[in-house]
Amino acid sequence: MLSEKIKNRLLMLQNTYLERRPDDVLKLRVWLDQFEQATQLEERKSIGITIESYLKDMAKAEERDAFIFQIIPEWHSSLYTWTQSDFFSHPTAIIDENAVIGDQTKIWHYSHIMSDSKMGTACNLGQNVVISPKVKLGNRVKIQNNVSLYTGVQCEDDVFIGPSAVFTNVLNPRSAIIRKSEFRETLIGKGASIGANATIVCGHRIGKFAFIAAGAVVTSEVPDYALMAGVPARQIGWMDAEGNRLFPDENGKAVSQSGINFQLEDGKLAEL
Ligand SMILES: CC(C)(COP(=O)(O)OP(=O)(O)OC[C@H]1O[C@@H](n2cnc3c(N)ncnc32)[C@H](O)[C@@H]1OP(=O)(O)O)[C@@H](O)C(=O)NCCC(=O)NCCS
């Protein structure tokens, strides 16, 4: 759960003081193990606070050792990330400082949540998922294995992203040219689903409850409830919030299996 950066710093600290303060280093090791293994929020919080005050005491005892002083604010901000809510992250997942993760969210093996990203409650991130800085996810977002969401991507509530779907944030990348200021945004609307292995070219909005078929390549705006398939993705129909096809009649009216009425007007489908 601890980021590589803070892990390395704590390791350096242990190596530096191992000979002079073996008991202290041993204590720190035990607490760090307990911290990493703690499954309950309260438990993690209390061990984290113990480690922080211990680091402060050690810095004082070592006459305000600059190296320890450098670790304390890092530990403090990490602690905020790791203890603010009751989420689960597998021990192999890496969560950077200042990432905000909502209650009941689960983050599985080898996933990496980068700084300043934010996700809501009850999200589920599979194996090998990368959430880049500043990416925002709503509540109940499900992301299957091997998906990287780059800076500029935002997902509203209840978005589903299938395995190995690909996102982009630069339209015309060239290795030799820095294009960080040209990131294009991609907004995935509430309840939308992205099929396995689909590619989303950046700079477009995918409408709410839209459905992107497996393997499609999205290169344009996607209307709400649209079913898109192919390369490049073309609209092949409409889908309701439950993932069933909608078939508007000649007057543009459609009724979902669960009895919800829709109206198609000017190429836009909306719930009545
Ligand atoms: C798009 C999808 C929902 C369509 O399912 P469906 O409504 O049962 O549609 P059908 O299988 O009857 O296919 C309708 C047409 O679309 C085509 N089609 C279906 N899926 C397609 C796809 N992924 N790409 C391109 N065309 C596709 C079919 O070949 C068929 O074409 P035709 O009318 O010319 O014969 C489904 O194929 C799909 O891609 N689901 C995503 C699955 C996924 O990625 N899950 C991730 C989690 S495991």
The ligand as an ORCA input file, in Angstrom:
! r2SCAN-3c Opt
* xyz 0 1
  C     -22.244     -4.580    -28.936
  C     -22.886     -5.810    -28.319
  C     -23.545     -5.427    -26.999
  C     -23.948     -6.258    -29.306
  O     -24.657     -7.306    -28.781
  P     -26.090     -7.693    -29.425
  O     -27.067     -6.606    -29.171
  O     -26.421     -9.043    -28.930
  O     -25.839     -7.645    -30.977
  P     -25.664     -8.815    -32.023
  O     -24.687     -9.824    -31.557
  O     -27.041     -9.253    -32.413
  O     -25.004     -8.038    -33.242
  C     -25.662     -7.027    -33.953
  C     -24.751     -6.597    -35.081
  O     -23.632     -5.895    -34.533
  C     -22.419     -6.571    -34.874
  N     -21.553     -6.509    -33.712
  C     -21.782     -7.031    -32.482
  N     -20.765     -6.766    -31.681
  C     -19.861     -6.088    -32.406
  C     -18.606     -5.553    -32.113
  N     -18.078     -5.666    -30.899
  N     -17.958     -4.884    -33.090
  C     -18.502     -4.766    -34.322
  N     -19.709     -5.253    -34.655
  C     -20.379     -5.905    -33.702
  C     -22.821     -7.984    -35.207
  O     -21.901     -8.583    -36.079
  C     -24.162     -7.771    -35.857
  O     -23.958     -7.314    -37.186
  P     -24.972     -7.710    -38.377
  O     -26.305     -7.126    -37.974
  O     -24.372     -7.085    -39.569
  O     -24.995     -9.204    -38.401
  C     -21.858     -6.935    -28.042
  O     -21.513     -7.571    -29.240
  C     -20.583     -6.398    -27.371
  O     -19.631     -5.971    -28.026
  N     -20.589     -6.432    -26.035
  C     -19.463     -6.007    -25.219
  C     -18.907     -7.187    -24.444
  C     -17.779     -6.731    -23.571
  O     -16.857     -6.094    -24.012
  N     -17.836     -7.037    -22.294
  C     -16.799     -6.595    -21.366
  C     -16.906     -7.239    -20.028
  S     -16.621     -8.945    -20.051
*
